[in-house]
Amino acid sequence: MNTYRIVVVGGGYVGVAAARKIARRVGPGQASVTLITAHETFDERPRWHQLATGQAVDALPMGSLVGDGVELRIAFATGLDLLRRAVLLAGGESVAYDSLVLTLGSSVDLTGSRVPGVAELAHGVTDPAAVSRLARELSALPDASAVVVVGGGLTGIELSTEIAETHPRLAVTIASPAEPGTWLSSRARRHLARAFVRLGVRQLRGRVARVGADAVTLATGASVPSALTVWAGGFRANPLLEASGLAVDARGRALTDAAFRSVSHPEVWVAGDAGAIAGPWGPSLAMGARIAPYLTGPLAASVEAALAGREPTPLRFSYQAECISLGRRDGILQLFHGDQSPRSLALTGRAAARSKELILGLGRWLLRHPGFTVPGSGPAAHDAAHGEMIAA
């Protein structure tokens, strides 16, 4: 009798944790679990802004994270053959599956941008290689060179402040149509504005209409010098999803039901930035690693339930908090209501920076301890039935 094959593609937070939790739930006699990832070390995306400024971050070998019960394949996935149920790999190999879990993430969409010059001239934190390339370019810039970070979201804020703190010799500008951090509370926005002033980050309001070799041009026609432009907006899911024939939304995220199953291919589960799971929060959850810890337990439970012939429990989720780095010694920890609106309470300064480091450390710990899950991620009752413990 052939063993049922579960294949997980994507070695980020969701992929690694989900693979381990699925293996723990189903057991080796019931199914095999294979994790396919392109990198030999764990891609800790919440630290990309540190790596982009040349800081050293301890690398975690993937082999030290997957644990027993998961077969690790270091390979680059080039396509998905949904008809034959196979993951296509670079070099012509393929891995067959019975159930497929996709946690392929997202990246800044440089090539799909309609703004002239972005694809050819802008830098983006699209993958580890691009992050390393940006670090080299920043280090090579002459003193007083102008650096423009385009985007007032989380990525733009963390990149601009990290660059300014690590390279104070550079003139850093953050450009965005609206105030950076518009989703934050008034207290957090005031702290962010003070951090920009302290670090010497200039705020520029306006929509960037063109990126040139030595300047960016706003929609108003005004030109701003830029020796290096970083594009930190327009995130899109991995293009393999749409290319495979899965039903996707406007950002290329695979449409799923409330238990992560593709609406077009029920043998495929999609989670994290790659999936658009609808619920009380809207047509999809926000992108970002901050969502990942809440998804892995319910995702594993959904896969195991389907294998056992049970109806999976829909995801229960409440967005609770968000950490933002403002360099190494400053930050914001913003608390949220269940509808994702900000609470008035926000922790700022060194305490927030330390809190983020603790949370990232907890993320690493959770990867190695699949028996624990994050409170509020549900379905808690089903987890308890399988001996899962809720982490305090």
Protein Blocks (a to p, Z undefined) as FASTA:
>chain_A
ZZdddddedjbfklmmmmmmmmmmnopmloccddddfbfbdcdfklmmmmmnopacdddd
fklmnoghiacdddddfbdcfknopaddehhiacddfbdcddebpaddfklpcbghklmm
mccdfbfklmmmmmmmmmmpcghiacddedjbfklmmmmmmmmmmmmmbccddddfbdeh
klpcfklmmmmmmmmmmnopacdedddfbdcfkbccdfkopacddfbdcdfehiacdfkl
mmnopacdfkopacddfkopafklmkbccehjlbccddfkbjbdcedjklmmmmmmmmmm
mmmmmmnopacdddddddfbdcddebjkbccdddddfkopacfbdcehjllmmmmmmmmm
mmmmmmmmmkbccehkapfklmmmnopacdZZ
